[in-house]
Amino acid sequence: MTNTKNVEKSNSIEQVRYGCAIGAMHSAFAIPRVIPITHCGPGCADKQTSNISFYNGFQGGGYGGASVVPSTNIHEKEVIFGGEDRLRKLIESSFKVLDADLFVVMTGCIPDTVGDDVGAVVSEFQDRNLPVVYAETGGFKGNNFIGHELVTEAIINQYVGDYKGPLKKGLVNVWSLLPYHNTFWRGDLTEIKRILEGVGFEVNILFGHESSGVSEWKNIKKAQFNLVLSPWLGLKTAEHLKKKYGQPYLHIPTIPIGAKETSSFLRKVVDFAGIDKNKAEEFIEKEERKYYEYLEDFSDFYAEYWWGLPAKFAVVGDSAYNLAVTKFLINQLGLIPAKQIITDNPPERYRDLIKEQYKNIAEDVSTDVEFEEDSYAIHDKLRKTDFGHKPPIIFGTTWERDLAKELKGFIVEIGFPASYEVVISKSYIGYRGALTLLEKIYTTIVSASA
């Protein structure tokens, strides 16, 4: 969509940085052997796939995504007469043709606007004990972050069901990164599960290759607590689970990158759960020793400054990675924050909490953060930022590549869309991911300087 030059008066968004609510179909097929069924206009599902899982790390669609996703592809006829019968036939056919443990019916703008009773159609199949749920995810409900929590709540309410039994000590449900939208979610969730298991937890990671699929979701209700590891995404789900199952939750806004943050994170979770601290400390000590041995090797390069390394940086991206990367760059590398811009449009009720994290980003460092979705406005802010006399480094997206050249700086793509990254299992978080991030940063700088 073309933007006007008067950013303050324009309601348009240039170079969008998220999908619409039905884009949360990615959250459905991020669960092993779960397939979404989209009740929407022709092309809606395909466009979401192209944007979120293809031109964003070329991640692929997995077992139940991309071209596998059934769609009603409704037209003018369904707008006038309704599309319930078309949806009913599609669900019936999907059960016959596709092998899935659970189907998630998701709606687009048209059926939500004309008033199709999707719940009534789906209940016909639920009454036959068939594994299917539905979520109303028309685009006017919000972006794919909002859609994600609509999908998770639908699965919990309609499939996981009620529970009045005991909670299992040491079992934790993890609510963190948005599948597929966060380019590195698969590797990141793998690392989160690894380190939590390392200190003694049993982990329901819920999404990705480390999840057991629907059996793990059925196990949600037995967990001792829910861990929300993000600035805001997952809080609504955790609050719902607290009411539904009486489960407490622990909210840690900063996803840990590097030894200092990761060890601190693990100790907080261990303290909250009351599990064996000795086992946890043994794991932490082992991981820290490895981490700092590698960092010592890296320090020879870092200390020389042969390549005119940048001193100031900007981060442009969703709140989870923005906060995590900013904190790591300041605390681990001593870089100076010049501009931080969050692009995922967090609900207003969470924004003060997010701002507070930046006010206490390090012991002696405080910085501001801005919320902006429009790339025209974002790039205008970056052009006006004082990066000093050294080349800046921008942690952003494909939309910032030309701007980085214009500013004679460096670009590291860390979020949607990342069209110059091919991502399979890469992670930038935890102990191991931090080392990968360091490699990425300074390989980018050295190769650009050659």
RORO-538857 format. One record per residue (C-alpha): residue number from 1; residue in one letter; y, z, x. Coordinates in steps of 0.02 Angstrom, whole numbers, padded with zeros to 5 digits. Example, Ala and Ser with C-alpha at 12.3 -4.5 7.8 and 13.67 -1.06 7.14 Angstrom:
! RORO-538857
+-----+------+--------+--------+--------+
|  nr | rest |     yy |     zz |     xx |
+-----+------+--------+--------+--------+
|   1 |    a | -00225 |  00390 |  00615 |
|   2 |    s | -00053 |  00357 |  00684 |
+-----+------+--------+--------+--------+
END
This chain:
! RORO-538857
+-----+------+--------+--------+--------+
|  nr | rest |     yy |     zz |     xx |
+-----+------+--------+--------+--------+
|   1 |    m |  00000 |  00000 |  00000 |
|   2 |    t |  00170 | -00047 |  00070 |
|   3 |    n |  00288 |  00096 |  00099 |
|   4 |    t |  00477 |  00092 |  00088 |
|   5 |    k |  00587 |  00144 |  00233 |
|   6 |    n |  00662 |  00285 |  00132 |
|   7 |    v |  00514 |  00401 |  00152 |
|   8 |    e |  00593 |  00545 |  00055 |
|   9 |    k |  00612 |  00439 | -00103 |
|  10 |    s |  00448 |  00346 | -00096 |
|  11 |    n |  00292 |  00402 | -00188 |
|  12 |    s |  00180 |  00279 | -00097 |
|  13 |    i |  00062 |  00320 |  00046 |
|  14 |    e |  00041 |  00203 |  00193 |
|  15 |    q | -00125 |  00201 |  00286 |
|  16 |    v | -00216 |  00329 |  00180 |
|  17 |    r | -00317 |  00466 |  00269 |
|  18 |    y | -00443 |  00516 |  00137 |
|  19 |    g | -00544 |  00445 | -00007 |
|  20 |    c | -00532 |  00483 | -00193 |
|  21 |    a | -00639 |  00614 | -00278 |
|  22 |    i | -00787 |  00497 | -00303 |
|  23 |    g | -00789 |  00478 | -00113 |
|  24 |    a | -00883 |  00643 | -00119 |
|  25 |    m | -01037 |  00536 | -00155 |
|  26 |    h | -01051 |  00556 |  00034 |
|  27 |    s | -01074 |  00743 |  00009 |
|  28 |    a | -01220 |  00704 | -00106 |
|  29 |    f | -01313 |  00585 |  00009 |
|  30 |    a | -01275 |  00697 |  00158 |
|  31 |    i | -01412 |  00807 |  00083 |
|  32 |    p | -01582 |  00740 |  00136 |
|  33 |    r | -01670 |  00641 | -00003 |
|  34 |    v | -01524 |  00657 | -00125 |
|  35 |    i | -01453 |  00498 | -00201 |
|  36 |    p | -01289 |  00483 | -00297 |
|  37 |    i | -01275 |  00375 | -00453 |
|  38 |    t | -01097 |  00312 | -00478 |
|  39 |    h | -01029 |  00278 | -00652 |
|  40 |    c | -00873 |  00179 | -00609 |
|  41 |    g | -00793 |  00009 | -00596 |
|  42 |    p | -00861 | -00128 | -00482 |
|  43 |    g | -00820 | -00100 | -00300 |
|  44 |    c | -00770 |  00084 | -00311 |
|  45 |    a | -00925 |  00151 | -00223 |
|  46 |    d | -00927 |  00008 | -00097 |
|  47 |    k | -00746 |  00039 | -00047 |
|  48 |    q | -00779 |  00224 | -00021 |
|  49 |    t | -00928 |  00183 |  00089 |
|  50 |    s | -00831 |  00055 |  00190 |
|  51 |    n | -00689 |  00176 |  00223 |
|  52 |    i | -00776 |  00343 |  00245 |
|  53 |    s | -00943 |  00305 |  00327 |
|  54 |    f | -00922 |  00132 |  00404 |
|  55 |    y | -00747 |  00112 |  00478 |
|  56 |    n | -00754 |  00295 |  00527 |
|  57 |    g | -00875 |  00309 |  00672 |
|  58 |    f | -00992 |  00177 |  00599 |
|  59 |    q | -01102 |  00320 |  00541 |
|  60 |    g | -01216 |  00224 |  00423 |
|  61 |    g | -01271 |  00273 |  00249 |
|  62 |    g | -01431 |  00368 |  00285 |
|  63 |    y | -01572 |  00380 |  00160 |
|  64 |    g | -01472 |  00382 | -00001 |
|  65 |    g | -01302 |  00307 |  00038 |
|  66 |    a | -01215 |  00141 |  00067 |
|  67 |    s | -01308 | -00004 | -00018 |
|  68 |    v | -01438 |  00115 | -00091 |
|  69 |    v | -01315 |  00196 | -00211 |
|  70 |    p | -01343 |  00138 | -00392 |
|  71 |    s | -01185 |  00098 | -00491 |
|  72 |    t | -01150 |  00052 | -00672 |
|  73 |    n | -01012 | -00068 | -00616 |
|  74 |    i | -00929 | -00053 | -00785 |
|  75 |    h | -00811 | -00189 | -00851 |
|  76 |    e | -00694 | -00220 | -00999 |
|  77 |    k | -00835 | -00199 | -01125 |
|  78 |    e | -00868 | -00019 | -01071 |
|  79 |    v | -00682 |  00018 | -01071 |
|  80 |    i | -00675 | -00032 | -01255 |
|  81 |    f | -00844 |  00026 | -01320 |
|  82 |    g | -00890 |  00159 | -01191 |
|  83 |    g | -01017 |  00155 | -01051 |
|  84 |    e | -01139 |  00292 | -01099 |
|  85 |    d | -01281 |  00173 | -01143 |
|  86 |    r | -01258 |  00078 | -00980 |
|  87 |    l | -01264 |  00241 | -00884 |
|  88 |    r | -01419 |  00299 | -00978 |
|  89 |    k | -01511 |  00139 | -00932 |
|  90 |    l | -01457 |  00153 | -00750 |
|  91 |    i | -01520 |  00332 | -00733 |
|  92 |    e | -01685 |  00283 | -00813 |
|  93 |    s | -01704 |  00136 | -00693 |
|  94 |    s | -01655 |  00242 | -00542 |
|  95 |    f | -01797 |  00363 | -00576 |
|  96 |    k | -01918 |  00217 | -00585 |
|  97 |    v | -01859 |  00125 | -00430 |
|  98 |    l | -01791 |  00256 | -00309 |
|  99 |    d | -01884 |  00399 | -00226 |
| 100 |    a | -01768 |  00549 | -00223 |
| 101 |    d | -01781 |  00737 | -00241 |
| 102 |    l | -01617 |  00746 | -00336 |
| 103 |    f | -01494 |  00623 | -00413 |
| 104 |    v | -01309 |  00665 | -00429 |
| 105 |    v | -01215 |  00565 | -00562 |
| 106 |    m | -01031 |  00546 | -00516 |
| 107 |    t | -00894 |  00471 | -00622 |
| 108 |    g | -00746 |  00362 | -00579 |
| 109 |    c | -00577 |  00344 | -00662 |
| 110 |    i | -00629 |  00228 | -00803 |
| 111 |    p | -00765 |  00335 | -00889 |
| 112 |    d | -00663 |  00493 | -00863 |
| 113 |    t | -00512 |  00408 | -00944 |
| 114 |    v | -00602 |  00331 | -01093 |
| 115 |    g | -00700 |  00491 | -01125 |
| 116 |    d | -00881 |  00448 | -01091 |
| 117 |    d | -00987 |  00604 | -01124 |
| 118 |    v | -01079 |  00596 | -00959 |
| 119 |    g | -01139 |  00775 | -00977 |
| 120 |    a | -01229 |  00733 | -01139 |
| 121 |    v | -01314 |  00581 | -01060 |
| 122 |    v | -01371 |  00679 | -00908 |
| 123 |    s | -01432 |  00825 | -01013 |
| 124 |    e | -01557 |  00707 | -01096 |
| 125 |    f | -01643 |  00689 | -00928 |
| 126 |    q | -01620 |  00871 | -00881 |
| 127 |    d | -01708 |  00918 | -01044 |
| 128 |    r | -01857 |  00818 | -00979 |
| 129 |    n | -01853 |  00925 | -00820 |
| 130 |    l | -01798 |  00778 | -00715 |
| 131 |    p | -01694 |  00822 | -00559 |
| 132 |    v | -01521 |  00756 | -00599 |
| 133 |    v | -01347 |  00835 | -00609 |
| 134 |    y | -01174 |  00766 | -00641 |
| 135 |    a | -00997 |  00793 | -00579 |
| 136 |    e | -00838 |  00720 | -00654 |
| 137 |    t | -00751 |  00646 | -00502 |
| 138 |    g | -00620 |  00527 | -00570 |
| 139 |    g | -00487 |  00485 | -00441 |
| 140 |    f | -00352 |  00582 | -00532 |
| 141 |    k | -00450 |  00743 | -00500 |
| 142 |    g | -00397 |  00735 | -00317 |
| 143 |    n | -00462 |  00672 | -00151 |
| 144 |    n | -00639 |  00679 | -00081 |
| 145 |    f | -00611 |  00857 | -00019 |
| 146 |    i | -00585 |  00912 | -00199 |
| 147 |    g | -00730 |  00801 | -00253 |
| 148 |    h | -00842 |  00886 | -00124 |
| 149 |    e | -00822 |  01055 | -00207 |
| 150 |    l | -00848 |  00978 | -00379 |
| 151 |    v | -01015 |  00909 | -00317 |
| 152 |    t | -01072 |  01070 | -00233 |
| 153 |    e | -01029 |  01171 | -00389 |
| 154 |    a | -01122 |  01046 | -00499 |
| 155 |    i | -01280 |  01062 | -00394 |
| 156 |    i | -01269 |  01251 | -00391 |
| 157 |    n | -01240 |  01269 | -00578 |
| 158 |    q | -01357 |  01134 | -00643 |
| 159 |    y | -01496 |  01132 | -00513 |
| 160 |    v | -01500 |  01291 | -00408 |
| 161 |    g | -01486 |  01395 | -00566 |
| 162 |    d | -01471 |  01582 | -00600 |
| 163 |    y | -01544 |  01722 | -00494 |
| 164 |    k | -01550 |  01911 | -00509 |
| 165 |    g | -01664 |  01952 | -00362 |
| 166 |    p | -01630 |  02032 | -00192 |
| 167 |    l | -01526 |  01950 | -00056 |
| 168 |    k | -01613 |  01917 |  00109 |
| 169 |    k | -01534 |  02002 |  00260 |
| 170 |    g | -01492 |  01880 |  00399 |
| 171 |    l | -01495 |  01725 |  00287 |
| 172 |    v | -01326 |  01636 |  00283 |
| 173 |    n | -01259 |  01486 |  00188 |
| 174 |    v | -01136 |  01384 |  00292 |
| 175 |    w | -00988 |  01295 |  00210 |
| 176 |    s | -00888 |  01201 |  00339 |
| 177 |    l | -00845 |  01020 |  00381 |
| 178 |    l | -00834 |  00881 |  00252 |
| 179 |    p | -00986 |  00767 |  00277 |
| 180 |    y | -00945 |  00591 |  00337 |
| 181 |    h | -00757 |  00613 |  00319 |
| 182 |    n | -00764 |  00721 |  00474 |
| 183 |    t | -00823 |  00590 |  00596 |
| 184 |    f | -00928 |  00710 |  00700 |
| 185 |    w | -00998 |  00816 |  00559 |
| 186 |    r | -01183 |  00785 |  00596 |
| 187 |    g | -01174 |  00843 |  00777 |
| 188 |    d | -01054 |  00983 |  00733 |
| 189 |    l | -01166 |  01055 |  00597 |
| 190 |    t | -01314 |  01043 |  00715 |
| 191 |    e | -01219 |  01146 |  00844 |
| 192 |    i | -01161 |  01273 |  00714 |
| 193 |    k | -01341 |  01299 |  00658 |
| 194 |    r | -01403 |  01310 |  00838 |
| 195 |    i | -01283 |  01447 |  00890 |
| 196 |    l | -01305 |  01547 |  00730 |
| 197 |    e | -01493 |  01541 |  00749 |
| 198 |    g | -01470 |  01587 |  00932 |
| 199 |    v | -01394 |  01755 |  00885 |
| 200 |    g | -01527 |  01792 |  00756 |
| 201 |    f | -01481 |  01713 |  00588 |
| 202 |    e | -01584 |  01608 |  00469 |
| 203 |    v | -01466 |  01467 |  00422 |
| 204 |    n | -01446 |  01360 |  00267 |
| 205 |    i | -01339 |  01222 |  00345 |
| 206 |    l | -01358 |  01121 |  00181 |
| 207 |    f | -01300 |  00950 |  00244 |
| 208 |    g | -01362 |  00830 |  00378 |
| 209 |    h | -01521 |  00807 |  00476 |
| 210 |    e | -01542 |  00993 |  00508 |
| 211 |    s | -01548 |  01032 |  00323 |
| 212 |    s | -01714 |  01048 |  00231 |
| 213 |    g | -01637 |  00962 |  00080 |
| 214 |    v | -01653 |  01024 | -00098 |
| 215 |    s | -01773 |  01165 | -00051 |
| 216 |    e | -01634 |  01235 |  00058 |
| 217 |    w | -01510 |  01220 | -00085 |
| 218 |    k | -01632 |  01312 | -00199 |
| 219 |    n | -01629 |  01449 | -00066 |
| 220 |    i | -01439 |  01468 | -00075 |
| 221 |    k | -01452 |  01605 | -00206 |
| 222 |    k | -01556 |  01717 | -00091 |
| 223 |    a | -01434 |  01720 |  00056 |
| 224 |    q | -01359 |  01884 |  00116 |
| 225 |    f | -01187 |  01803 |  00124 |
| 226 |    n | -01089 |  01641 |  00132 |
| 227 |    l | -00995 |  01588 |  00288 |
| 228 |    v | -00840 |  01482 |  00259 |
| 229 |    l | -00801 |  01405 |  00427 |
| 230 |    s | -00645 |  01304 |  00394 |
| 231 |    p | -00461 |  01335 |  00352 |
| 232 |    w | -00491 |  01310 |  00165 |
| 233 |    l | -00633 |  01193 |  00118 |
| 234 |    g | -00778 |  01295 |  00048 |
| 235 |    l | -00676 |  01443 | -00009 |
| 236 |    k | -00685 |  01390 | -00192 |
| 237 |    t | -00874 |  01370 | -00176 |
| 238 |    a | -00893 |  01541 | -00092 |
| 239 |    e | -00789 |  01624 | -00227 |
| 240 |    h | -00898 |  01544 | -00359 |
| 241 |    l | -01057 |  01604 | -00273 |
| 242 |    k | -00986 |  01780 | -00262 |
| 243 |    k | -00964 |  01782 | -00451 |
| 244 |    k | -01130 |  01695 | -00488 |
| 245 |    y | -01247 |  01787 | -00368 |
| 246 |    g | -01147 |  01935 | -00307 |
| 247 |    q | -01146 |  01866 | -00129 |
| 248 |    p | -01004 |  01919 | -00014 |
| 249 |    y | -00924 |  01790 |  00098 |
| 250 |    l | -00845 |  01788 |  00270 |
| 251 |    h | -00699 |  01669 |  00297 |
| 252 |    i | -00665 |  01614 |  00476 |
| 253 |    p | -00527 |  01482 |  00473 |
| 254 |    t | -00547 |  01416 |  00650 |
| 255 |    i | -00700 |  01312 |  00693 |
| 256 |    p | -00741 |  01369 |  00871 |
| 257 |    i | -00723 |  01253 |  01021 |
| 258 |    g | -00762 |  01323 |  01195 |
| 259 |    a | -00840 |  01484 |  01256 |
| 260 |    k | -00699 |  01603 |  01212 |
| 261 |    e | -00683 |  01549 |  01030 |
| 262 |    t | -00870 |  01524 |  01004 |
| 263 |    s | -00919 |  01694 |  01072 |
| 264 |    s | -00782 |  01778 |  00969 |
| 265 |    f | -00842 |  01685 |  00814 |
| 266 |    l | -01023 |  01736 |  00838 |
| 267 |    r | -00978 |  01919 |  00863 |
| 268 |    k | -00877 |  01920 |  00702 |
| 269 |    v | -01022 |  01849 |  00603 |
| 270 |    v | -01148 |  01968 |  00682 |
| 271 |    d | -01035 |  02117 |  00645 |
| 272 |    f | -01012 |  02062 |  00465 |
| 273 |    a | -01199 |  02040 |  00435 |
| 274 |    g | -01252 |  02196 |  00531 |
| 275 |    i | -01394 |  02111 |  00625 |
| 276 |    d | -01458 |  02152 |  00800 |
| 277 |    k | -01311 |  02146 |  00922 |
| 278 |    n | -01421 |  02154 |  01078 |
| 279 |    k | -01507 |  01990 |  01038 |
| 280 |    a | -01339 |  01911 |  00999 |
| 281 |    e | -01263 |  01968 |  01164 |
| 282 |    e | -01410 |  01900 |  01263 |
| 283 |    f | -01384 |  01728 |  01184 |
| 284 |    i | -01195 |  01733 |  01208 |
| 285 |    e | -01212 |  01783 |  01392 |
| 286 |    k | -01334 |  01641 |  01424 |
| 287 |    e | -01224 |  01511 |  01338 |
| 288 |    e | -01065 |  01571 |  01424 |
| 289 |    r | -01147 |  01565 |  01595 |
| 290 |    k | -01197 |  01383 |  01570 |
| 291 |    y | -01027 |  01337 |  01499 |
| 292 |    y | -00926 |  01410 |  01642 |
| 293 |    e | -01041 |  01335 |  01773 |
| 294 |    y | -01001 |  01163 |  01703 |
| 295 |    l | -00817 |  01209 |  01688 |
| 296 |    e | -00813 |  01261 |  01871 |
| 297 |    d | -00874 |  01088 |  01919 |
| 298 |    f | -00737 |  01011 |  01810 |
| 299 |    s | -00601 |  01121 |  01885 |
| 300 |    d | -00597 |  01023 |  02049 |
| 301 |    f | -00537 |  00871 |  01955 |
| 302 |    y | -00420 |  00967 |  01841 |
| 303 |    a | -00335 |  01060 |  01983 |
| 304 |    e | -00289 |  00902 |  02079 |
| 305 |    y | -00184 |  00814 |  01946 |
| 306 |    w | -00214 |  00647 |  02032 |
| 307 |    w | -00197 |  00551 |  01872 |
| 308 |    g | -00033 |  00619 |  01804 |
| 309 |    l | -00118 |  00722 |  01671 |
| 310 |    p | -00019 |  00752 |  01510 |
| 311 |    a |  00063 |  00919 |  01478 |
| 312 |    k |  00108 |  00903 |  01293 |
| 313 |    f |  00000 |  00848 |  01147 |
| 314 |    a |  00006 |  00809 |  00962 |
| 315 |    v | -00136 |  00829 |  00836 |
| 316 |    v | -00139 |  00725 |  00677 |
| 317 |    g | -00287 |  00751 |  00561 |
| 318 |    d | -00374 |  00858 |  00432 |
| 319 |    s | -00343 |  01046 |  00438 |
| 320 |    a | -00514 |  01094 |  00507 |
| 321 |    y | -00508 |  00990 |  00666 |
| 322 |    n | -00319 |  01006 |  00683 |
| 323 |    l | -00327 |  01195 |  00697 |
| 324 |    a | -00485 |  01197 |  00804 |
| 325 |    v | -00425 |  01066 |  00930 |
| 326 |    t | -00250 |  01140 |  00941 |
| 327 |    k | -00317 |  01312 |  00982 |
| 328 |    f | -00438 |  01244 |  01113 |
| 329 |    l | -00307 |  01139 |  01202 |
| 330 |    i | -00187 |  01286 |  01214 |
| 331 |    n | -00310 |  01422 |  01263 |
| 332 |    q | -00431 |  01323 |  01371 |
| 333 |    l | -00321 |  01191 |  01454 |
| 334 |    g | -00148 |  01268 |  01445 |
| 335 |    l | -00073 |  01115 |  01362 |
| 336 |    i |  00088 |  01130 |  01262 |
| 337 |    p |  00087 |  01092 |  01075 |
| 338 |    a |  00223 |  00967 |  01030 |
| 339 |    k |  00178 |  00918 |  00851 |
| 340 |    q |  00039 |  00968 |  00731 |
| 341 |    i |  00022 |  00871 |  00567 |
| 342 |    i | -00113 |  00907 |  00436 |
| 343 |    t | -00162 |  00758 |  00329 |
| 344 |    d | -00297 |  00815 |  00206 |
| 345 |    n | -00173 |  00878 |  00075 |
| 346 |    p | -00240 |  01058 |  00060 |
| 347 |    p | -00207 |  01143 | -00108 |
| 348 |    e | -00041 |  01234 | -00109 |
| 349 |    r | -00123 |  01404 | -00128 |
| 350 |    y | -00202 |  01389 |  00045 |
| 351 |    r | -00053 |  01323 |  00143 |
| 352 |    d |  00028 |  01488 |  00190 |
| 353 |    l | -00141 |  01548 |  00257 |
| 354 |    i | -00155 |  01391 |  00363 |
| 355 |    k |  00024 |  01406 |  00428 |
| 356 |    e | -00012 |  01585 |  00480 |
| 357 |    q | -00154 |  01527 |  00594 |
| 358 |    y | -00030 |  01422 |  00693 |
| 359 |    k |  00093 |  01566 |  00706 |
| 360 |    n | -00043 |  01661 |  00801 |
| 361 |    i | -00124 |  01514 |  00890 |
| 362 |    a | -00134 |  01610 |  01055 |
| 363 |    e | -00080 |  01779 |  01122 |
| 364 |    d |  00088 |  01713 |  01185 |
| 365 |    v |  00101 |  01548 |  01090 |
| 366 |    s |  00164 |  01514 |  00915 |
| 367 |    t |  00189 |  01342 |  00840 |
| 368 |    d |  00228 |  01262 |  00673 |
| 369 |    v |  00121 |  01143 |  00573 |
| 370 |    e |  00174 |  01011 |  00448 |
| 371 |    f |  00082 |  00939 |  00299 |
| 372 |    e |  00100 |  00751 |  00279 |
| 373 |    e | -00012 |  00614 |  00207 |
| 374 |    d |  00094 |  00459 |  00235 |
| 375 |    s |  00070 |  00370 |  00402 |
| 376 |    y |  00246 |  00297 |  00398 |
| 377 |    a |  00319 |  00473 |  00392 |
| 378 |    i |  00192 |  00540 |  00518 |
| 379 |    h |  00232 |  00406 |  00646 |
| 380 |    d |  00418 |  00431 |  00619 |
| 381 |    k |  00397 |  00616 |  00658 |
| 382 |    l |  00297 |  00578 |  00816 |
| 383 |    r |  00427 |  00454 |  00878 |
| 384 |    k |  00558 |  00591 |  00863 |
| 385 |    t |  00452 |  00722 |  00954 |
| 386 |    d |  00501 |  00776 |  01129 |
| 387 |    f |  00347 |  00755 |  01238 |
| 388 |    g |  00441 |  00783 |  01402 |
| 389 |    h |  00433 |  00668 |  01553 |
| 390 |    k |  00243 |  00650 |  01558 |
| 391 |    p |  00141 |  00533 |  01447 |
| 392 |    p |  00090 |  00622 |  01286 |
| 393 |    i | -00088 |  00633 |  01224 |
| 394 |    i | -00115 |  00612 |  01038 |
| 395 |    f | -00270 |  00678 |  00951 |
| 396 |    g | -00272 |  00574 |  00794 |
| 397 |    t | -00351 |  00425 |  00711 |
| 398 |    t | -00357 |  00236 |  00723 |
| 399 |    w | -00189 |  00234 |  00634 |
| 400 |    e | -00109 |  00312 |  00790 |
| 401 |    r | -00175 |  00187 |  00918 |
| 402 |    d | -00025 |  00069 |  00915 |
| 403 |    l |  00095 |  00216 |  00914 |
| 404 |    a |  00012 |  00291 |  01068 |
| 405 |    k |  00041 |  00126 |  01159 |
| 406 |    e |  00221 |  00125 |  01101 |
| 407 |    l |  00246 |  00301 |  01170 |
| 408 |    k |  00152 |  00252 |  01330 |
| 409 |    g |  00030 |  00392 |  01297 |
| 410 |    f | -00156 |  00419 |  01267 |
| 411 |    i | -00256 |  00424 |  01107 |
| 412 |    v | -00415 |  00521 |  01068 |
| 413 |    e | -00483 |  00483 |  00894 |
| 414 |    i | -00545 |  00643 |  00814 |
| 415 |    g | -00544 |  00603 |  00629 |
| 416 |    f | -00538 |  00484 |  00483 |
| 417 |    p | -00525 |  00341 |  00512 |
| 418 |    a | -00601 |  00327 |  00686 |
| 419 |    s | -00637 |  00141 |  00701 |
| 420 |    y | -00650 |  00139 |  00891 |
| 421 |    e | -00789 |  00268 |  00898 |
| 422 |    v | -00974 |  00241 |  00868 |
| 423 |    v | -01042 |  00411 |  00821 |
| 424 |    i | -01226 |  00457 |  00811 |
| 425 |    s | -01245 |  00641 |  00854 |
| 426 |    k | -01088 |  00681 |  00954 |
| 427 |    s | -01012 |  00854 |  00931 |
| 428 |    y | -00845 |  00925 |  00990 |
| 429 |    i | -00873 |  01106 |  00939 |
| 430 |    g | -00961 |  01261 |  01003 |
| 431 |    y | -01012 |  01283 |  01184 |
| 432 |    r | -01090 |  01111 |  01210 |
| 433 |    g | -00966 |  01012 |  01105 |
| 434 |    a | -00818 |  01079 |  01204 |
| 435 |    l | -00887 |  01001 |  01362 |
| 436 |    t | -00909 |  00835 |  01272 |
| 437 |    l | -00729 |  00845 |  01212 |
| 438 |    l | -00667 |  00877 |  01389 |
| 439 |    e | -00765 |  00725 |  01449 |
| 440 |    k | -00688 |  00619 |  01311 |
| 441 |    i | -00510 |  00677 |  01345 |
| 442 |    y | -00508 |  00649 |  01531 |
| 443 |    t | -00613 |  00492 |  01531 |
| 444 |    t | -00483 |  00420 |  01411 |
| 445 |    i | -00343 |  00470 |  01529 |
| 446 |    v | -00425 |  00410 |  01689 |
| 447 |    s | -00481 |  00243 |  01616 |
| 448 |    a | -00308 |  00209 |  01545 |
| 449 |    s | -00228 |  00250 |  01712 |
| 450 |    a | -00340 |  00135 |  01814 |
+-----+------+--------+--------+--------+
END
